[in-house]
Each structure stands twice: as structure tokens, then as C-alpha cells.
């Protein structure tokens, strides 16, 4: 199923567009994880817990909503 979805993305976009979308996804993941980590530190919790929660929140179903 995932392979078919990936093939559909590649079929609709040029390789440059696919690379841009991958980098956009990575940037969103890093920024949200860092922000969640900082929030958890302010709550006196380990930053890694916030980063893990952000990773769970940004599951493929949520990231799939991005272009």
C-alpha cells in the first residue's frame, strides 16, 4: 500500500519536486520536534519525551496532508 502511494507521488511530480517535498517534510519534523522538546523542558520533563510525542503526532497520516 505504501509503495503504491509513493509511486503515485513520483508519477505526479518531477524528481526535483519530490526532493523538495521530502526536505519540507524533514524540516517540519525537525522544527516541531525541537519546539515540543523545548516545551517539555519548560514543564520539567525530558526533551526527548516531547520530541517522541511530536514524532507520534506527525505520523504519516498527518504529514500526508502536506502537499
N, CA, C and O atoms as a Tripos MOL2 file, in Angstrom:
@<TRIPOS>MOLECULE
protein
  268   267    67     0     0
PROTEIN
NO_CHARGES

@<TRIPOS>ATOM
      1 N           0.8170   -1.1820    0.0000 N.3       1 UNK1
      2 CA          0.0000    0.0000    0.0000 C.3       1 UNK1
      3 C           0.8690    1.2580    0.0000 C.2       1 UNK1
      4 O           0.6130    2.1880   -0.7650 O.2       1 UNK1
      5 N           1.8890    1.2910    0.8480 N.am      2 UNK2
      6 CA          2.7730    2.4450    0.9220 C.3       2 UNK2
      7 C           3.5330    2.6050   -0.3830 C.2       2 UNK2
      8 O           3.7500    3.7240   -0.8480 O.2       2 UNK2
      9 N           3.9330    1.4980   -0.9670 N.am      3 UNK3
     10 CA          4.6630    1.5510   -2.2270 C.3       3 UNK3
     11 C           3.8050    2.1590   -3.3240 C.2       3 UNK3
     12 O           4.3040    2.9230   -4.1500 O.2       3 UNK3
     13 N           2.5240    1.8280   -3.3400 N.am      4 UNK4
     14 CA          1.6340    2.4010   -4.3430 C.3       4 UNK4
     15 C           1.4640    3.8970   -4.1300 C.2       4 UNK4
     16 O           1.3960    4.6550   -5.0980 O.2       4 UNK4
     17 N           1.3950    4.3300   -2.8780 N.am      5 UNK5
     18 CA          1.2610    5.7540   -2.5920 C.3       5 UNK5
     19 C           2.5220    6.4990   -3.0050 C.2       5 UNK5
     20 O           2.4440    7.5960   -3.5570 O.2       5 UNK5
     21 N           3.6800    5.9100   -2.7420 N.am      6 UNK6
     22 CA          4.9310    6.5380   -3.1510 C.3       6 UNK6
     23 C           5.0250    6.6090   -4.6600 C.2       6 UNK6
     24 O           5.5120    7.6010   -5.2030 O.2       6 UNK6
     25 N           4.5740    5.5880   -5.3390 N.am      7 UNK7
     26 CA          4.6020    5.5940   -6.7980 C.3       7 UNK7
     27 C           3.6650    6.6610   -7.3440 C.2       7 UNK7
     28 O           3.9580    7.2790   -8.3670 O.2       7 UNK7
     29 N           2.5480    6.8820   -6.6740 N.am      8 UNK8
     30 CA          1.6160    7.9140   -7.1190 C.3       8 UNK8
     31 C           2.2240    9.2990   -6.9760 C.2       8 UNK8
     32 O           2.0050   10.1600   -7.8280 O.2       8 UNK8
     33 N           2.9890    9.5270   -5.9060 N.am      9 UNK9
     34 CA          3.6440   10.8170   -5.7090 C.3       9 UNK9
     35 C           4.6880   11.0360   -6.7900 C.2       9 UNK9
     36 O           4.7880   12.1310   -7.3430 O.2       9 UNK9
     37 N           5.4540   10.0220   -7.0920 N.am     10 UNK10
     38 CA          6.5000   10.1470   -8.0930 C.3      10 UNK10
     39 C           5.8900   10.3790   -9.4700 C.2      10 UNK10
     40 O           6.4420   11.1360  -10.2690 O.2      10 UNK10
     41 N           4.7620    9.7400   -9.7590 N.am     11 UNK11
     42 CA          4.1450    9.8760  -11.0680 C.3      11 UNK11
     43 C           3.5950   11.2820  -11.2940 C.2      11 UNK11
     44 O           3.5710   11.7510  -12.4320 O.2      11 UNK11
     45 N           3.1620   11.9550  -10.2530 N.am     12 UNK12
     46 CA          2.5620   13.2780  -10.3780 C.3      12 UNK12
     47 C           3.5990   14.4000  -10.3990 C.2      12 UNK12
     48 O           3.3210   15.4800  -10.9190 O.2      12 UNK12
     49 N           4.7830   14.1640   -9.8450 N.am     13 UNK13
     50 CA          5.7630   15.2290   -9.6650 C.3      13 UNK13
     51 C           7.0880   14.8760  -10.3390 C.2      13 UNK13
     52 O           7.4130   13.7100  -10.5630 O.2      13 UNK13
     53 N           7.8240   15.9190  -10.6460 N.am     14 UNK14
     54 CA          9.1670   15.7160  -11.1770 C.3      14 UNK14
     55 C          10.0870   15.3130  -10.0340 C.2      14 UNK14
     56 O           9.7340   15.5010   -8.8700 O.2      14 UNK14
     57 N          11.2450   14.7700  -10.3340 N.am     15 UNK15
     58 CA         12.1810   14.3950   -9.2570 C.3      15 UNK15
     59 C          12.5740   15.5760   -8.3710 C.2      15 UNK15
     60 O          12.7680   15.4050   -7.1680 O.2      15 UNK15
     61 N          12.6920   16.7560   -8.9460 N.am     16 UNK16
     62 CA         13.0220   17.9270   -8.1350 C.3      16 UNK16
     63 C          11.9010   18.2670   -7.1590 C.2      16 UNK16
     64 O          12.1600   18.6530   -6.0190 O.2      16 UNK16
     65 N          10.6690   18.1270   -7.6020 N.am     17 UNK17
     66 CA          9.5400   18.3960   -6.7170 C.3      17 UNK17
     67 C           9.4600   17.3730   -5.6000 C.2      17 UNK17
     68 O           9.1520   17.7180   -4.4590 O.2      17 UNK17
     69 N           9.7340   16.1230   -5.9190 N.am     18 UNK18
     70 CA          9.7220   15.0730   -4.8890 C.3      18 UNK18
     71 C          10.8010   15.3520   -3.8500 C.2      18 UNK18
     72 O          10.5590   15.2210   -2.6510 O.2      18 UNK18
     73 N          11.9890   15.7360   -4.3050 N.am     19 UNK19
     74 CA         13.0760   16.0490   -3.3700 C.3      19 UNK19
     75 C          12.6910   17.2320   -2.4890 C.2      19 UNK19
     76 O          12.9650   17.2260   -1.2890 O.2      19 UNK19
     77 N          12.0650   18.2360   -3.0690 N.am     20 UNK20
     78 CA         11.6380   19.3970   -2.2860 C.3      20 UNK20
     79 C          10.6030   18.9980   -1.2430 C.2      20 UNK20
     80 O          10.6430   19.4870   -0.1140 O.2      20 UNK20
     81 N           9.6810   18.1210   -1.6060 N.am     21 UNK21
     82 CA          8.6700   17.6690   -0.6460 C.3      21 UNK21
     83 C           9.2920   16.8670    0.4910 C.2      21 UNK21
     84 O           8.8700   16.9880    1.6410 O.2      21 UNK21
     85 N          10.2870   16.0540    0.1750 N.am     22 UNK22
     86 CA         10.9690   15.2800    1.2170 C.3      22 UNK22
     87 C          11.6900   16.2220    2.1790 C.2      22 UNK22
     88 O          11.6100   16.0490    3.3950 O.2      22 UNK22
     89 N          12.3920   17.2150    1.6400 N.am     23 UNK23
     90 CA         13.0910   18.1630    2.5070 C.3      23 UNK23
     91 C          12.1090   18.9940    3.3270 C.2      23 UNK23
     92 O          12.3980   19.3310    4.4750 O.2      23 UNK23
     93 N          10.9560   19.3280    2.7550 N.am     24 UNK24
     94 CA          9.9340   20.0480    3.5050 C.3      24 UNK24
     95 C           9.4260   19.1990    4.6700 C.2      24 UNK24
     96 O           9.2770   19.6960    5.7870 O.2      24 UNK24
     97 N           9.1640   17.9310    4.4090 N.am     25 UNK25
     98 CA          8.7190   17.0310    5.4820 C.3      25 UNK25
     99 C           9.7600   16.9250    6.5850 C.2      25 UNK25
    100 O           9.4230   16.9670    7.7680 O.2      25 UNK25
    101 N          11.0180   16.7870    6.2020 N.am     26 UNK26
    102 CA         12.0940   16.6860    7.2010 C.3      26 UNK26
    103 C          12.1780   17.9650    8.0200 C.2      26 UNK26
    104 O          12.3420   17.9120    9.2390 O.2      26 UNK26
    105 N          12.0670   19.1140    7.3610 N.am     27 UNK27
    106 CA         12.1260   20.3930    8.0750 C.3      27 UNK27
    107 C          10.9770   20.5270    9.0640 C.2      27 UNK27
    108 O          11.1770   20.9830   10.1890 O.2      27 UNK27
    109 N           9.7880   20.1360    8.6570 N.am     28 UNK28
    110 CA          8.6280   20.2060    9.5530 C.3      28 UNK28
    111 C           8.8440   19.2940   10.7570 C.2      28 UNK28
    112 O           8.5610   19.6830   11.8900 O.2      28 UNK28
    113 N           9.3370   18.1020   10.5200 N.am     29 UNK29
    114 CA          9.5750   17.1560   11.6150 C.3      29 UNK29
    115 C          10.5890   17.7190   12.6080 C.2      29 UNK29
    116 O          10.3690   17.6690   13.8180 O.2      29 UNK29
    117 N          11.6940   18.2510   12.1010 N.am     30 UNK30
    118 CA         12.7480   18.7690   12.9810 C.3      30 UNK30
    119 C          12.2430   19.9670   13.7810 C.2      30 UNK30
    120 O          12.4710   20.0410   14.9880 O.2      30 UNK30
    121 N          11.5680   20.8950   13.1330 N.am     31 UNK31
    122 CA         11.0950   22.0990   13.8280 C.3      31 UNK31
    123 C          10.0640   21.7420   14.8980 C.2      31 UNK31
    124 O          10.1550   22.2200   16.0290 O.2      31 UNK31
    125 N           9.1000   20.9190   14.5540 N.am     32 UNK32
    126 CA          8.0570   20.5520   15.5270 C.3      32 UNK32
    127 C           8.6600   19.7510   16.6870 C.2      32 UNK32
    128 O           8.2760   19.9450   17.8410 O.2      32 UNK32
    129 N           9.5950   18.8590   16.3840 N.am     33 UNK33
    130 CA         10.2270   18.0760   17.4510 C.3      33 UNK33
    131 C          11.0180   18.9780   18.3980 C.2      33 UNK33
    132 O          10.9720   18.8010   19.6150 O.2      33 UNK33
    133 N          11.7410   19.9410   17.8370 N.am     34 UNK34
    134 CA         12.5160   20.8540   18.7010 C.3      34 UNK34
    135 C          11.5990   21.7040   19.5740 C.2      34 UNK34
    136 O          11.8650   21.9050   20.7590 O.2      34 UNK34
    137 N          10.5140   22.2030   18.9770 N.am     35 UNK35
    138 CA          9.5720   23.0140   19.7580 C.3      35 UNK35
    139 C           8.9220   22.1920   20.8650 C.2      35 UNK35
    140 O           8.7760   22.6680   21.9910 O.2      35 UNK35
    141 N           8.5390   20.9800   20.5510 N.am     36 UNK36
    142 CA          7.9410   20.1160   21.5730 C.3      36 UNK36
    143 C           8.9610   19.7870   22.6570 C.2      36 UNK36
    144 O           8.6140   19.7190   23.8360 O.2      36 UNK36
    145 N          10.2100   19.5830   22.2680 N.am     37 UNK37
    146 CA         11.2640   19.3190   23.2470 C.3      37 UNK37
    147 C          11.4630   20.4890   24.1920 C.2      37 UNK37
    148 O          11.6170   20.3040   25.3990 O.2      37 UNK37
    149 N          11.4570   21.7010   23.6360 N.am     38 UNK38
    150 CA         11.6060   22.8960   24.4790 C.3      38 UNK38
    151 C          10.4100   23.0640   25.4120 C.2      38 UNK38
    152 O          10.5710   23.4530   26.5690 O.2      38 UNK38
    153 N           9.2120   22.7710   24.9080 N.am     39 UNK39
    154 CA          8.0210   22.8560   25.7500 C.3      39 UNK39
    155 C           8.1080   21.8680   26.9060 C.2      39 UNK39
    156 O           7.8050   22.2130   28.0480 O.2      39 UNK39
    157 N           8.5160   20.6560   26.6130 N.am     40 UNK40
    158 CA          8.6280   19.6540   27.6720 C.3      40 UNK40
    159 C           9.6990   20.0340   28.6870 C.2      40 UNK40
    160 O           9.5350   19.7660   29.8770 O.2      40 UNK40
    161 N          10.7940   20.6530   28.2440 N.am     41 UNK41
    162 CA         11.8220   21.0910   29.1890 C.3      41 UNK41
    163 C          11.2680   22.1520   30.1280 C.2      41 UNK41
    164 O          11.5920   22.1630   31.3160 O.2      41 UNK41
    165 N          10.4400   23.0390   29.6040 N.am     42 UNK42
    166 CA          9.8300   24.0610   30.4650 C.3      42 UNK42
    167 C           8.9000   23.4270   31.4880 C.2      42 UNK42
    168 O           8.6960   23.9640   32.5770 O.2      42 UNK42
    169 N           8.3370   22.2770   31.1250 N.am     43 UNK43
    170 CA          7.4580   21.5530   32.0490 C.3      43 UNK43
    171 C           8.2470   20.5860   32.9320 C.2      43 UNK43
    172 O           7.6690   19.7430   33.6190 O.2      43 UNK43
    173 N           9.5740   20.7200   32.9050 N.am     44 UNK44
    174 CA         10.4880   19.8990   33.6940 C.3      44 UNK44
    175 C          10.3870   18.4160   33.3480 C.2      44 UNK44
    176 O          10.4450   17.5490   34.2190 O.2      44 UNK44
    177 N          10.2370   18.1550   32.0710 N.am     45 UNK45
    178 CA         10.2090   16.7980   31.5490 C.3      45 UNK45
    179 C          11.3810   16.6620   30.5700 C.2      45 UNK45
    180 O          11.8700   17.6680   30.0550 O.2      45 UNK45
    181 N          11.8260   15.4560   30.3120 N.am     46 UNK46
    182 CA         12.9220   15.2840   29.3590 C.3      46 UNK46
    183 C          12.5070   15.7400   27.9560 C.2      46 UNK46
    184 O          11.3930   15.4770   27.5050 O.2      46 UNK46
    185 N          13.4190   16.4190   27.2880 N.am     47 UNK47
    186 CA         13.1420   16.9180   25.9430 C.3      47 UNK47
    187 C          12.8170   15.7720   24.9860 C.2      47 UNK47
    188 O          11.9960   15.9160   24.0800 O.2      47 UNK47
    189 N          13.4690   14.6420   25.2030 N.am     48 UNK48
    190 CA         13.2480   13.5090   24.3000 C.3      48 UNK48
    191 C          11.8000   13.0220   24.3560 C.2      48 UNK48
    192 O          11.2920   12.4850   23.3720 O.2      48 UNK48
    193 N          11.1370   13.2010   25.4830 N.am     49 UNK49
    194 CA          9.7290   12.8130   25.5700 C.3      49 UNK49
    195 C           8.8760   13.6990   24.6670 C.2      49 UNK49
    196 O           7.9710   13.2140   23.9880 O.2      49 UNK49
    197 N           9.1630   14.9850   24.6630 N.am     50 UNK50
    198 CA          8.4350   15.8930   23.7800 C.3      50 UNK50
    199 C           8.7260   15.6200   22.3200 C.2      50 UNK50
    200 O           7.8330   15.6940   21.4760 O.2      50 UNK50
    201 N           9.9700   15.3070   22.0240 N.am     51 UNK51
    202 CA         10.3420   15.0060   20.6400 C.3      51 UNK51
    203 C           9.6660   13.7240   20.1680 C.2      51 UNK51
    204 O           9.2270   13.6280   19.0210 O.2      51 UNK51
    205 N           9.5860   12.7490   21.0550 N.am     52 UNK52
    206 CA          8.9080   11.4950   20.6980 C.3      52 UNK52
    207 C           7.4170   11.7280   20.4980 C.2      52 UNK52
    208 O           6.8220   11.1920   19.5640 O.2      52 UNK52
    209 N           6.8150   12.5250   21.3700 N.am     53 UNK53
    210 CA          5.3910   12.8410   21.2120 C.3      53 UNK53
    211 C           5.1420   13.5860   19.9020 C.2      53 UNK53
    212 O           4.1390   13.3450   19.2300 O.2      53 UNK53
    213 N           6.0410   14.4790   19.5450 N.am     54 UNK54
    214 CA          5.8990   15.1950   18.2740 C.3      54 UNK54
    215 C           6.0010   14.2290   17.1060 C.2      54 UNK54
    216 O           5.2690   14.3600   16.1250 O.2      54 UNK54
    217 N           6.8950   13.2660   17.2020 N.am     55 UNK55
    218 CA          7.0230   12.2710   16.1430 C.3      55 UNK55
    219 C           5.7740   11.4370   15.9870 C.2      55 UNK55
    220 O           5.3790   11.0930   14.8730 O.2      55 UNK55
    221 N           5.1530   11.1130   17.1090 N.am     56 UNK56
    222 CA          3.9090   10.3480   17.0540 C.3      56 UNK56
    223 C           2.7920   11.2200   16.4790 C.2      56 UNK56
    224 O           1.9800   10.7540   15.6800 O.2      56 UNK56
    225 N           2.7570   12.4840   16.8910 N.am     57 UNK57
    226 CA          1.7160   13.3870   16.3940 C.3      57 UNK57
    227 C           1.8670   13.6390   14.8980 C.2      57 UNK57
    228 O           0.8740   13.8240   14.1940 O.2      57 UNK57
    229 N           3.1020   13.6460   14.4150 N.am     58 UNK58
    230 CA          3.3530   13.8710   12.9880 C.3      58 UNK58
    231 C           3.4490   12.5460   12.2560 C.2      58 UNK58
    232 O           4.3680   12.3170   11.4690 O.2      58 UNK58
    233 N           2.5150   11.7050   12.5200 N.am     59 UNK59
    234 CA          2.5110   10.3980   11.8710 C.3      59 UNK59
    235 C           2.3500   10.5890   10.3640 C.2      59 UNK59
    236 O           2.0040   11.6800    9.9100 O.2      59 UNK59
    237 N           2.5950    9.5440    9.5950 N.am     60 UNK60
    238 CA          2.4420    9.6670    8.1370 C.3      60 UNK60
    239 C           1.0540   10.1580    7.7080 C.2      60 UNK60
    240 O           0.9160   10.8060    6.6700 O.2      60 UNK60
    241 N           0.0440    9.8530    8.4960 N.am     61 UNK61
    242 CA         -1.2920   10.3220    8.1110 C.3      61 UNK61
    243 C          -1.3780   11.8410    8.2080 C.2      61 UNK61
    244 O          -2.0370   12.4670    7.3780 O.2      61 UNK61
    245 N          -0.7270   12.4490    9.2000 N.am     62 UNK62
    246 CA         -0.7500   13.9060    9.3150 C.3      62 UNK62
    247 C           0.1870   14.5400    8.2940 C.2      62 UNK62
    248 O          -0.1750   15.5220    7.6470 O.2      62 UNK62
    249 N           1.3800   13.9890    8.1450 N.am     63 UNK63
    250 CA          2.3110   14.5480    7.1610 C.3      63 UNK63
    251 C           1.8020   14.3460    5.7400 C.2      63 UNK63
    252 O           2.1700   15.0980    4.8380 O.2      63 UNK63
    253 N           0.9750   13.3580    5.5380 N.am     64 UNK64
    254 CA          0.4050   13.1260    4.2200 C.3      64 UNK64
    255 C          -0.5410   14.2400    3.7990 C.2      64 UNK64
    256 O          -0.8700   14.3560    2.6180 O.2      64 UNK64
    257 N          -0.9800   15.0560    4.7420 N.am     65 UNK65
    258 CA         -1.8620   16.1740    4.4200 C.3      65 UNK65
    259 C          -1.1040   17.3230    3.7910 C.2      65 UNK65
    260 O          -1.7110   18.1980    3.1730 O.2      65 UNK65
    261 N           0.2270   17.3390    3.9370 N.am     66 UNK66
    262 CA          1.0340   18.3740    3.2800 C.3      66 UNK66
    263 C           1.0790   18.0770    1.7980 C.2      66 UNK66
    264 O           0.8820   16.9320    1.3900 O.2      66 UNK66
    265 N           1.3360   19.0940    0.9810 N.am     67 UNK67
    266 CA          1.3500   18.8530   -0.4780 C.3      67 UNK67
    267 C           2.3070   17.8080   -0.9350 C.2      67 UNK67
    268 O           2.3950   17.5320   -2.1320 O.2      67 UNK67
@<TRIPOS>BOND
     1     1     2 1
     2     2     3 1
     3     3     4 2
     4     3     5 am
     5     5     6 1
     6     6     7 1
     7     7     8 2
     8     7     9 am
     9     9    10 1
    10    10    11 1
    11    11    12 2
    12    11    13 am
    13    13    14 1
    14    14    15 1
    15    15    16 2
    16    15    17 am
    17    17    18 1
    18    18    19 1
    19    19    20 2
    20    19    21 am
    21    21    22 1
    22    22    23 1
    23    23    24 2
    24    23    25 am
    25    25    26 1
    26    26    27 1
    27    27    28 2
    28    27    29 am
    29    29    30 1
    30    30    31 1
    31    31    32 2
    32    31    33 am
    33    33    34 1
    34    34    35 1
    35    35    36 2
    36    35    37 am
    37    37    38 1
    38    38    39 1
    39    39    40 2
    40    39    41 am
    41    41    42 1
    42    42    43 1
    43    43    44 2
    44    43    45 am
    45    45    46 1
    46    46    47 1
    47    47    48 2
    48    47    49 am
    49    49    50 1
    50    50    51 1
    51    51    52 2
    52    51    53 am
    53    53    54 1
    54    54    55 1
    55    55    56 2
    56    55    57 am
    57    57    58 1
    58    58    59 1
    59    59    60 2
    60    59    61 am
    61    61    62 1
    62    62    63 1
    63    63    64 2
    64    63    65 am
    65    65    66 1
    66    66    67 1
    67    67    68 2
    68    67    69 am
    69    69    70 1
    70    70    71 1
    71    71    72 2
    72    71    73 am
    73    73    74 1
    74    74    75 1
    75    75    76 2
    76    75    77 am
    77    77    78 1
    78    78    79 1
    79    79    80 2
    80    79    81 am
    81    81    82 1
    82    82    83 1
    83    83    84 2
    84    83    85 am
    85    85    86 1
    86    86    87 1
    87    87    88 2
    88    87    89 am
    89    89    90 1
    90    90    91 1
    91    91    92 2
    92    91    93 am
    93    93    94 1
    94    94    95 1
    95    95    96 2
    96    95    97 am
    97    97    98 1
    98    98    99 1
    99    99   100 2
   100    99   101 am
   101   101   102 1
   102   102   103 1
   103   103   104 2
   104   103   105 am
   105   105   106 1
   106   106   107 1
   107   107   108 2
   108   107   109 am
   109   109   110 1
   110   110   111 1
   111   111   112 2
   112   111   113 am
   113   113   114 1
   114   114   115 1
   115   115   116 2
   116   115   117 am
   117   117   118 1
   118   118   119 1
   119   119   120 2
   120   119   121 am
   121   121   122 1
   122   122   123 1
   123   123   124 2
   124   123   125 am
   125   125   126 1
   126   126   127 1
   127   127   128 2
   128   127   129 am
   129   129   130 1
   130   130   131 1
   131   131   132 2
   132   131   133 am
   133   133   134 1
   134   134   135 1
   135   135   136 2
   136   135   137 am
   137   137   138 1
   138   138   139 1
   139   139   140 2
   140   139   141 am
   141   141   142 1
   142   142   143 1
   143   143   144 2
   144   143   145 am
   145   145   146 1
   146   146   147 1
   147   147   148 2
   148   147   149 am
   149   149   150 1
   150   150   151 1
   151   151   152 2
   152   151   153 am
   153   153   154 1
   154   154   155 1
   155   155   156 2
   156   155   157 am
   157   157   158 1
   158   158   159 1
   159   159   160 2
   160   159   161 am
   161   161   162 1
   162   162   163 1
   163   163   164 2
   164   163   165 am
   165   165   166 1
   166   166   167 1
   167   167   168 2
   168   167   169 am
   169   169   170 1
   170   170   171 1
   171   171   172 2
   172   171   173 am
   173   173   174 1
   174   174   175 1
   175   175   176 2
   176   175   177 am
   177   177   178 1
   178   178   179 1
   179   179   180 2
   180   179   181 am
   181   181   182 1
   182   182   183 1
   183   183   184 2
   184   183   185 am
   185   185   186 1
   186   186   187 1
   187   187   188 2
   188   187   189 am
   189   189   190 1
   190   190   191 1
   191   191   192 2
   192   191   193 am
   193   193   194 1
   194   194   195 1
   195   195   196 2
   196   195   197 am
   197   197   198 1
   198   198   199 1
   199   199   200 2
   200   199   201 am
   201   201   202 1
   202   202   203 1
   203   203   204 2
   204   203   205 am
   205   205   206 1
   206   206   207 1
   207   207   208 2
   208   207   209 am
   209   209   210 1
   210   210   211 1
   211   211   212 2
   212   211   213 am
   213   213   214 1
   214   214   215 1
   215   215   216 2
   216   215   217 am
   217   217   218 1
   218   218   219 1
   219   219   220 2
   220   219   221 am
   221   221   222 1
   222   222   223 1
   223   223   224 2
   224   223   225 am
   225   225   226 1
   226   226   227 1
   227   227   228 2
   228   227   229 am
   229   229   230 1
   230   230   231 1
   231   231   232 2
   232   231   233 am
   233   233   234 1
   234   234   235 1
   235   235   236 2
   236   235   237 am
   237   237   238 1
   238   238   239 1
   239   239   240 2
   240   239   241 am
   241   241   242 1
   242   242   243 1
   243   243   244 2
   244   243   245 am
   245   245   246 1
   246   246   247 1
   247   247   248 2
   248   247   249 am
   249   249   250 1
   250   250   251 1
   251   251   252 2
   252   251   253 am
   253   253   254 1
   254   254   255 1
   255   255   256 2
   256   255   257 am
   257   257   258 1
   258   258   259 1
   259   259   260 2
   260   259   261 am
   261   261   262 1
   262   262   263 1
   263   263   264 2
   264   263   265 am
   265   265   266 1
   266   266   267 1
   267   267   268 2
@<TRIPOS>SUBSTRUCTURE
     1 UNK1         2 RESIDUE 1 A UNK
     2 UNK2         6 RESIDUE 1 A UNK
     3 UNK3        10 RESIDUE 1 A UNK
     4 UNK4        14 RESIDUE 1 A UNK
     5 UNK5        18 RESIDUE 1 A UNK
     6 UNK6        22 RESIDUE 1 A UNK
     7 UNK7        26 RESIDUE 1 A UNK
     8 UNK8        30 RESIDUE 1 A UNK
     9 UNK9        34 RESIDUE 1 A UNK
    10 UNK10       38 RESIDUE 1 A UNK
    11 UNK11       42 RESIDUE 1 A UNK
    12 UNK12       46 RESIDUE 1 A UNK
    13 UNK13       50 RESIDUE 1 A UNK
    14 UNK14       54 RESIDUE 1 A UNK
    15 UNK15       58 RESIDUE 1 A UNK
    16 UNK16       62 RESIDUE 1 A UNK
    17 UNK17       66 RESIDUE 1 A UNK
    18 UNK18       70 RESIDUE 1 A UNK
    19 UNK19       74 RESIDUE 1 A UNK
    20 UNK20       78 RESIDUE 1 A UNK
    21 UNK21       82 RESIDUE 1 A UNK
    22 UNK22       86 RESIDUE 1 A UNK
    23 UNK23       90 RESIDUE 1 A UNK
    24 UNK24       94 RESIDUE 1 A UNK
    25 UNK25       98 RESIDUE 1 A UNK
    26 UNK26      102 RESIDUE 1 A UNK
    27 UNK27      106 RESIDUE 1 A UNK
    28 UNK28      110 RESIDUE 1 A UNK
    29 UNK29      114 RESIDUE 1 A UNK
    30 UNK30      118 RESIDUE 1 A UNK
    31 UNK31      122 RESIDUE 1 A UNK
    32 UNK32      126 RESIDUE 1 A UNK
    33 UNK33      130 RESIDUE 1 A UNK
    34 UNK34      134 RESIDUE 1 A UNK
    35 UNK35      138 RESIDUE 1 A UNK
    36 UNK36      142 RESIDUE 1 A UNK
    37 UNK37      146 RESIDUE 1 A UNK
    38 UNK38      150 RESIDUE 1 A UNK
    39 UNK39      154 RESIDUE 1 A UNK
    40 UNK40      158 RESIDUE 1 A UNK
    41 UNK41      162 RESIDUE 1 A UNK
    42 UNK42      166 RESIDUE 1 A UNK
    43 UNK43      170 RESIDUE 1 A UNK
    44 UNK44      174 RESIDUE 1 A UNK
    45 UNK45      178 RESIDUE 1 A UNK
    46 UNK46      182 RESIDUE 1 A UNK
    47 UNK47      186 RESIDUE 1 A UNK
    48 UNK48      190 RESIDUE 1 A UNK
    49 UNK49      194 RESIDUE 1 A UNK
    50 UNK50      198 RESIDUE 1 A UNK
    51 UNK51      202 RESIDUE 1 A UNK
    52 UNK52      206 RESIDUE 1 A UNK
    53 UNK53      210 RESIDUE 1 A UNK
    54 UNK54      214 RESIDUE 1 A UNK
    55 UNK55      218 RESIDUE 1 A UNK
    56 UNK56      222 RESIDUE 1 A UNK
    57 UNK57      226 RESIDUE 1 A UNK
    58 UNK58      230 RESIDUE 1 A UNK
    59 UNK59      234 RESIDUE 1 A UNK
    60 UNK60      238 RESIDUE 1 A UNK
    61 UNK61      242 RESIDUE 1 A UNK
    62 UNK62      246 RESIDUE 1 A UNK
    63 UNK63      250 RESIDUE 1 A UNK
    64 UNK64      254 RESIDUE 1 A UNK
    65 UNK65      258 RESIDUE 1 A UNK
    66 UNK66      262 RESIDUE 1 A UNK
    67 UNK67      266 RESIDUE 1 A UNK
